[in-house]
Amino acid sequence: MLLAKEELVRVLRTEGDNDTADRIEGSGLPEQIDTDQHGDELAAAGLDRTQLMAKLAGGGFGTTLSP
């Protein structure tokens, strides 16, 4: 699944998870994050696949996702 790095950071900050948002911003991840391809980088920044899927299921990312 693809999602915009900027949108991920925005949602994390909205939820008050500024530490993870800062790590994502400074991680070197591309502007379009592929959750499968970049799973290790996301986990290293403190956002594991289970957490990310929970946020996605909650609708926090609106329509910025592509299958």
Secondary structure, 3 states (H helix, E strand, C coil): CEEEHHHHHHHHHHCCCHHHHHHHHCCCCCCEEECCCCHHHHHHCCCCHHHHHHHHHCCCCCCCCEC
